[in-house]
Amino acid sequence: MLQFETRIDALAEDTPVEGVLVLTIAQRERTRFRATLIDGRDAGVLLPRGGPVLRHGDGLADAEGRVVRVEAAPEPVSTVCDEDPWQLMRAAYHLGNRHMPLEIGRGWLRYRRDHVLDEMVRGLGLSVTHEDQPFQPEAGAYGHGHGHGHGHAHAHGHAHEQ
């Protein structure tokens, strides 16, 4: 089994690769997992914990310098299209309030398929299309890109002149 321990952000197009690893967003959010390359070889991924989410186009390298390219797998998503940016902004606001991973494109939004969220978006006057597409959500303000909350409270003491 191949074992990949190094992440390469945005792999250059001319980088020689020895395989492709097609992963869902749930897999790309993890730092340790087993998977199968598209040529059938087994692979283990052992990245440092707490690192950023693997993105479509990233690479993984093993100790011998072999590199594989990461691709986003098609998965069930809901896509919202509208020519009115205000309407899309409203939908993005409401989805963001639910801490949902959200992919944003010019004239569209995409999230993991969820019938409750679909009804909420329809209630805002937008239409929802169900598709199987690669899902590449925004990385988020802290660069991690996954949809669970994290406490970021820190003590911030400072003195004021009197």
Secondary structure as GFF3:
##gff-version 3
##sequence-region A 1 162
A	DSSP	beta_strand	2	8	.	.	.	ID=ss1
A	DSSP	beta_strand	20	23	.	.	.	ID=ss2
A	DSSP	alpha_helix	25	28	.	.	.	ID=ss3
A	DSSP	beta_strand	32	36	.	.	.	ID=ss4
A	DSSP	beta_strand	42	46	.	.	.	ID=ss5
A	DSSP	beta_strand	59	62	.	.	.	ID=ss6
A	DSSP	beta_strand	67	72	.	.	.	ID=ss7
A	DSSP	beta_strand	74	81	.	.	.	ID=ss8
A	DSSP	alpha_helix	85	97	.	.	.	ID=ss9
A	DSSP	beta_strand	103	105	.	.	.	ID=ss10
A	DSSP	beta_strand	108	112	.	.	.	ID=ss11
A	DSSP	alpha_helix	115	123	.	.	.	ID=ss12
A	DSSP	beta_strand	128	134	.	.	.	ID=ss13
###
